[in-house]
């Protein structure tokens, strides 16, 4: 019957050749889609982490050579006097059981010494109130005599390199910098992973891709296994 005619060999080959014709196009379309996505995420993460990665790379060098980078700490010691109003606020703060300095006292301390106490925890004793205010690249403390209102304070500035090194370590940098480091870490991870996937996409045209990736992976492993404690 005409509906059940058996196809000839040439007709069968022609029919088979038309079936997968769309498959390469679909594969090419998917490849283009993922290539665009990876490039987009790669440059966005690079833009976000660019300055941070540069700072952390430079401070990695300064930390690694900290012993050979000379820096003379600048120490400033001072003696000031709390006003009668400040002394009264200090007494009220002790009576109310505050863990930090009362706001008027903190404002006077900052105006007199440059030390920003804020909501930092203070140590209250029978004779004095002591507060330490460390920061990146600096240390500061103040002691206030509860009877006389006498302020003794000291500020130590260890220089710009120490400041940058403390930023690298997140030492005494506060909550905002803590979250910035997390954001930078996530952006750097995205940058690295998308870079690796882009390498895979273009590896066929660049034969040296995987040998270089392997070298970059092997170097830290070799150092850790054979030279870490030397």
C-alpha positions as CSV (number, residue, x, y, z in Angstrom):
1,X,0.0,0.0,0.0
2,X,1.3,3.6,-0.6
3,X,1.2,4.4,3.1
4,X,3.4,1.4,4.0
5,X,6.0,1.9,1.2
6,X,9.5,0.8,2.3
7,X,12.0,3.6,2.0
8,X,15.0,3.0,-0.2
9,X,18.6,3.1,1.2
10,X,19.2,6.6,-0.1
11,X,15.9,7.9,1.3
12,X,16.7,6.3,4.7
13,X,20.1,8.1,4.8
14,X,18.4,11.4,3.8
15,X,15.8,10.9,6.6
16,X,18.5,10.2,9.2
17,X,20.6,13.1,8.2
18,X,17.7,15.5,8.8
19,X,17.0,14.4,12.4
20,X,20.1,15.7,14.4
21,X,20.4,18.9,12.4
22,X,19.1,21.0,15.3
23,X,21.3,19.4,17.9
24,X,24.5,21.3,17.1
25,X,22.6,24.6,17.1
26,X,21.1,23.8,20.5
27,X,24.5,22.9,21.9
28,X,26.0,26.1,20.4
29,X,23.2,28.1,21.9
30,X,23.7,26.6,25.3
31,X,27.4,27.2,25.1
32,X,26.9,30.8,24.2
33,X,24.4,31.3,27.0
34,X,26.7,29.9,29.7
35,X,29.7,31.7,28.2
36,X,27.8,35.0,28.5
37,X,26.7,34.2,32.0
38,X,30.3,33.3,33.1
39,X,31.8,36.4,31.5
40,X,29.1,38.6,33.2
41,X,29.7,37.0,36.7
42,X,33.5,37.1,36.1
43,X,33.7,40.8,35.4
44,X,31.1,41.8,38.0
45,X,33.0,39.9,40.8
46,X,36.3,41.3,39.4
47,X,34.9,44.9,39.6
48,X,33.6,44.4,43.2
49,X,36.8,42.8,44.5
50,X,39.3,44.7,42.4
51,X,40.4,47.3,45.0
52,X,40.0,44.9,48.0
53,X,42.1,42.2,46.3
54,X,44.8,44.8,45.5
55,X,44.9,46.0,49.1
56,X,45.0,42.4,50.5
57,X,47.7,41.4,48.0
58,X,49.9,44.4,48.9
59,X,49.4,43.9,52.6
60,X,50.2,40.2,52.2
61,X,53.6,41.3,51.0
62,X,54.0,43.8,53.9
63,X,53.0,41.2,56.4
64,X,55.4,38.6,55.0
65,X,58.2,41.2,55.3
66,X,57.1,42.9,58.5
67,X,60.4,42.2,60.2
68,X,62.3,44.0,57.5
69,X,60.0,47.1,57.3
70,X,61.1,49.5,60.0
71,X,58.5,51.5,61.8
72,X,58.9,53.5,64.9
73,X,55.7,53.8,67.0
74,X,54.7,57.3,68.0
75,X,53.5,57.5,71.6
76,X,51.6,60.4,72.9
77,X,50.9,60.6,76.6
78,X,48.7,63.3,78.0
79,X,47.1,64.5,81.2
80,X,43.8,66.3,81.2
81,X,41.0,67.3,83.6
82,X,37.4,66.3,83.5
83,X,34.9,69.2,84.1
84,X,32.7,69.2,87.1
85,X,29.7,68.4,84.9
86,X,31.7,65.5,83.5
87,X,32.6,64.2,87.0
88,X,28.9,64.4,88.0
89,X,27.9,62.4,84.8
90,X,30.6,59.9,85.7
91,X,29.2,59.4,89.2
92,X,25.7,59.0,87.8
93,X,27.0,56.4,85.3
94,X,28.6,54.3,88.1
95,X,25.4,54.5,90.1
96,X,23.3,53.3,87.2
97,X,25.6,50.5,86.4
98,X,26.7,51.5,82.9
99,X,29.2,49.2,81.2
100,X,30.4,52.1,79.0
101,X,31.3,55.7,79.7
102,X,28.4,58.2,80.0
103,X,27.9,60.2,76.8
104,X,29.0,63.5,78.2
105,X,32.2,61.9,79.6
106,X,32.9,60.2,76.3
107,X,32.4,63.5,74.5
108,X,34.8,65.3,76.9
109,X,37.4,62.6,76.6
110,X,37.3,62.7,72.8
111,X,37.6,66.5,72.8
112,X,40.5,66.5,75.3
113,X,42.5,63.5,74.0
114,X,41.2,62.5,70.5
115,X,40.2,59.1,71.9
116,X,36.8,58.0,70.7
117,X,35.4,55.8,73.4
118,X,31.9,55.4,72.0
119,X,30.1,52.4,73.4
120,X,33.3,50.6,74.3
121,X,33.2,48.7,77.5
122,X,34.8,50.5,80.5
123,X,36.4,48.9,83.6
124,X,35.0,50.5,86.7
125,X,36.8,50.3,90.0
126,X,36.6,52.1,93.4
127,X,39.3,54.6,92.4
128,X,39.1,55.0,88.6
129,X,37.4,54.2,85.3
130,X,39.7,52.6,82.7
131,X,38.9,52.2,79.0
132,X,41.0,50.7,76.2
133,X,40.3,51.7,72.6
134,X,42.5,49.7,70.2
135,X,42.2,50.3,66.5
136,X,44.0,49.2,63.3
137,X,47.6,50.5,63.5
138,X,47.1,52.1,66.8
139,X,46.4,51.6,70.5
140,X,44.8,54.0,73.0
141,X,43.7,53.9,76.6
142,X,42.5,56.4,79.1
143,X,42.1,56.3,82.9
144,X,39.8,58.7,84.8
145,X,40.3,59.3,88.5
146,X,36.8,59.1,90.0
147,X,37.6,61.4,92.9
148,X,39.5,64.2,91.1
149,X,38.4,63.8,87.5
150,X,42.0,63.6,86.4
151,X,42.4,62.0,82.9
152,X,45.6,60.1,82.0
153,X,45.7,58.9,78.4
154,X,48.1,57.4,75.9
155,X,47.8,57.0,72.2
156,X,50.3,54.8,70.2
157,X,50.4,55.2,66.4
158,X,52.4,52.4,64.7
159,X,52.2,53.9,61.2
160,X,50.5,53.4,57.9
161,X,52.0,50.0,57.2
162,X,50.8,48.6,60.5
163,X,47.4,50.2,59.8
164,X,47.2,48.3,56.5
165,X,48.5,45.1,58.0
166,X,45.8,45.2,60.7
167,X,43.2,45.8,58.0
168,X,44.4,42.6,56.3
169,X,44.1,40.6,59.6
170,X,40.8,42.3,60.6
171,X,42.4,43.3,63.9
172,X,40.4,45.8,65.9
173,X,38.5,47.0,62.7
174,X,34.9,46.8,63.8
175,X,31.7,45.2,62.5
176,X,31.6,47.0,59.1
177,X,35.1,45.8,58.1
178,X,34.2,42.3,59.3
179,X,31.3,42.1,56.8
180,X,33.4,43.8,54.1
181,X,36.0,41.0,54.4
182,X,33.2,38.4,54.0
183,X,31.8,40.2,50.9
184,X,35.3,40.4,49.4
185,X,35.9,36.7,50.1
186,X,32.6,35.7,48.4
187,X,33.3,38.0,45.4
188,X,36.9,36.5,45.1
189,X,35.5,32.9,45.2
190,X,33.0,33.8,42.4
191,X,35.8,35.4,40.4
192,X,38.0,32.4,40.8
193,X,35.4,29.7,40.0
194,X,34.0,31.6,36.9
195,X,37.6,32.1,35.8
196,X,38.2,28.4,36.0
197,X,35.0,27.6,34.0
198,X,36.0,30.1,31.4
199,X,39.4,28.4,31.2
200,X,37.6,25.2,30.5
201,X,35.5,26.8,27.7
202,X,38.6,28.1,25.9
203,X,41.1,25.3,26.8
204,X,40.9,23.7,23.4
205,X,42.3,26.8,21.7
206,X,44.9,27.2,24.5
207,X,46.9,24.0,25.0
208,X,48.9,25.5,27.9
209,X,45.8,26.1,30.0
210,X,45.7,22.9,32.1
211,X,49.5,22.6,32.5
212,X,49.6,26.1,34.0
213,X,46.6,25.4,36.2
214,X,48.3,22.2,37.4
215,X,51.5,24.1,38.1
216,X,49.6,26.7,40.1
217,X,47.9,23.9,42.1
218,X,51.1,21.9,42.6
219,X,53.3,24.7,43.8
220,X,51.6,25.4,47.2
221,X,51.1,21.7,47.7
222,X,54.9,21.1,47.2
223,X,55.8,24.0,49.5
224,X,53.5,22.7,52.2
225,X,54.7,19.1,52.0
226,X,58.4,19.7,51.7
227,X,59.4,23.2,52.7
228,X,56.8,24.5,55.2
229,X,58.9,23.9,58.3
230,X,62.4,24.6,56.8
